[in-house]
Amino acid sequence: MKRLLVILLMCIPIVCNAQTKESKYYIYSIVSFEGDFTKEDFKVYFDDGMEVKRLRNEKGTKMRFSTPAGALMYFISQGWEMYLNGSTSEGSSFQGTGSSTTSSYWILRKPCTKEDFEKAVEEATKSDLTKKEMTDVAK
């Protein structure tokens, strides 16, 4: 009897993991910055998948933030979560003298339904394919 109980207890994790997990869908946005992180009043650009534009509040006024942390807290308060952060660098040199610039960005995501995700993909995709053709290509 004890052996049977031990075997059943060992099988519980296997059975629990075998349950189907619901797929999660996310809307992604890329946030980039203009200005110096060490100085106040830098500009935030928001890529919503359709266009890159200056971030505006609900009244349509362009938003500025005093620090990067302030910008991040704003996005978190709007339901976004940090997915990835990174930077890109570019530069040039001529006869031993050069310059470079670095731009930082955040990739944010927000949970959504499958329907909202599919709608965002459709709106963000520039293609002559119909929705059915895009679904067939994805398979």
C-alpha positions as CSV (number, residue, x, y, z in Angstrom):
1,M,0.0,0.0,0.0
2,K,2.8,2.4,0.9
3,R,4.5,1.6,-2.4
4,L,1.3,2.5,-4.3
5,L,1.1,5.8,-2.4
6,V,4.7,6.6,-3.2
7,I,4.2,5.8,-6.9
8,L,1.0,8.0,-7.0
9,L,2.9,10.9,-5.4
10,M,5.7,10.6,-7.9
11,C,3.2,10.7,-10.8
12,I,1.4,13.8,-9.7
13,P,4.0,16.3,-11.1
14,I,4.0,14.5,-14.4
15,V,0.2,14.6,-14.6
16,C,0.1,18.3,-13.6
17,N,2.7,19.2,-16.3
18,A,0.8,17.3,-18.9
19,Q,-2.2,19.7,-18.7
20,T,-2.4,22.0,-21.7
21,K,-1.2,25.5,-21.1
22,E,-3.0,28.4,-22.5
23,S,-0.9,30.4,-25.0
24,K,-0.2,33.9,-23.9
25,Y,-0.3,36.7,-26.4
26,Y,1.4,40.1,-26.1
27,I,1.4,43.4,-27.9
28,Y,4.9,44.7,-28.2
29,S,6.2,48.3,-28.5
30,I,9.6,49.8,-28.8
31,V,10.5,52.9,-26.9
32,S,13.5,55.0,-27.9
33,F,14.9,58.3,-26.5
34,E,16.3,61.5,-27.6
35,G,18.4,63.5,-25.2
36,D,21.0,62.8,-22.5
37,F,20.0,60.4,-19.7
38,T,22.1,62.4,-17.3
39,K,20.1,65.5,-17.9
40,E,16.5,66.3,-17.4
41,D,13.8,66.8,-20.0
42,F,14.5,64.1,-22.6
43,K,12.0,63.1,-25.3
44,V,10.4,59.7,-25.7
45,Y,9.5,58.0,-29.0
46,F,6.9,55.2,-29.1
47,D,6.8,52.5,-31.9
48,D,3.3,51.0,-31.8
49,G,3.9,48.7,-34.8
50,M,2.3,51.1,-37.2
51,E,4.4,54.2,-36.8
52,V,7.1,55.7,-34.6
53,K,6.0,59.0,-33.0
54,R,6.6,61.2,-30.0
55,L,4.8,60.0,-27.0
56,R,1.7,62.1,-26.2
57,N,-0.7,62.2,-23.2
58,E,-4.4,61.8,-23.6
59,K,-4.8,65.5,-24.3
60,G,-2.4,65.2,-27.3
61,T,0.5,67.1,-25.6
62,K,4.0,65.8,-26.2
63,M,5.4,64.2,-23.1
64,R,8.8,64.7,-21.6
65,F,10.3,63.0,-18.6
66,S,12.8,64.1,-16.0
67,T,14.6,60.8,-15.8
68,P,14.5,57.4,-17.6
69,A,13.1,55.9,-14.4
70,G,10.2,58.3,-14.6
71,A,9.5,57.2,-18.2
72,L,9.7,53.5,-17.2
73,M,7.3,54.0,-14.3
74,Y,4.8,55.8,-16.6
75,F,4.8,52.8,-19.0
76,I,4.4,50.3,-16.1
77,S,1.5,52.3,-14.8
78,Q,-0.1,51.9,-18.2
79,G,0.1,48.1,-18.0
80,W,3.3,47.6,-20.0
81,E,6.1,45.3,-18.7
82,M,9.8,45.5,-19.6
83,Y,10.7,42.7,-22.1
84,L,14.1,43.7,-23.3
85,N,16.4,46.7,-23.3
86,G,19.4,47.4,-25.5
87,S,21.3,50.0,-27.4
88,T,22.6,50.7,-30.9
89,S,25.8,52.5,-31.7
90,E,27.0,54.2,-34.9
91,G,30.0,56.2,-35.6
92,S,32.6,57.4,-38.1
93,S,36.2,58.3,-38.3
94,F,38.3,60.3,-40.6
95,Q,42.1,60.7,-40.4
96,G,42.2,59.4,-36.9
97,T,39.4,61.6,-35.6
98,G,36.0,60.1,-35.0
99,S,32.7,60.4,-33.3
100,S,30.0,58.0,-32.2
101,T,26.5,58.1,-30.9
102,T,24.6,55.5,-28.9
103,S,20.8,55.2,-28.8
104,S,19.0,53.2,-26.1
105,Y,15.7,51.5,-26.5
106,W,13.3,49.4,-24.5
107,I,11.0,46.6,-25.9
108,L,7.9,46.6,-23.8
109,R,5.0,44.2,-23.9
110,K,1.4,44.1,-22.6
111,P,-0.8,40.9,-22.3
112,C,-3.6,40.8,-24.8
113,T,-6.1,38.4,-26.3
114,K,-5.4,36.3,-29.4
115,E,-7.9,38.5,-31.3
116,D,-6.1,41.7,-30.2
117,F,-2.7,40.2,-31.2
118,E,-4.0,39.2,-34.6
119,K,-5.5,42.6,-35.2
120,A,-2.2,44.3,-34.2
121,V,-0.3,42.0,-36.6
122,E,-2.7,42.8,-39.4
123,E,-2.5,46.5,-38.8
124,A,1.3,46.5,-38.6
125,T,1.9,44.3,-41.7
126,K,2.4,46.1,-45.0
127,S,1.4,43.4,-47.4
128,D,-0.8,42.7,-50.4
129,L,-1.7,39.3,-48.8
130,T,-5.2,38.9,-47.4
131,K,-5.7,37.8,-43.8
132,K,-6.4,34.2,-44.9
133,E,-3.2,34.1,-47.0
134,M,-1.2,35.4,-44.1
135,T,-2.7,32.7,-41.8
136,D,-1.8,30.1,-44.4
137,V,1.8,31.4,-44.7
138,A,2.2,31.3,-40.9
139,K,1.2,27.6,-40.8
